[in-house]
Amino acid sequence: QVQAVETGGGLVEAGGSLRLSCAASGDTSTRYCMAWFRQAPGKEREGVAAIGQYGSTTYADSVKGRFTISKDNDRNTLYLEMYNLKPEDPAMYYCACATDWATVVAWWAEDEYTYWGQGTQVTVSS
């Protein structure tokens, strides 16, 4: 049963841009997608960006000023706009969802999220 579907990944030149989307599926009344994580080969998964119920955002230092997270509540879709992509950005990008906004206290604590997408690959050529 698919819980969330990420799209928008691909190959882009360094300095280029991509827009990722994450659409929740199934019973979306109990599925709130609120964060993006990424995992590069040989590295642990890391938090990239998160957005709160009322729109507050937080970013990893490595992407501040280059990535923007947003959400469309009507469509239950989460976005990640990535600008000025760098050689260190390639990874599989995942969206993370919870059953309630209140269940996530620490944005980068993976065990606080209940649903994950299958990931979308971002590749940056130098």
Secondary structure, DSSP 4 states (H G I P E B T S, - for coil): ---EEEE--EEEETT--EEEEEEE-S-GGG-EEEEEEEE-TTS--EEEEEE-TTS-EEE-GGGTTTEEEEEETTTTEEEEEE-S--TT--EEEEEEEESSGGG-SSTT-GGG--EE---EEEEEE-
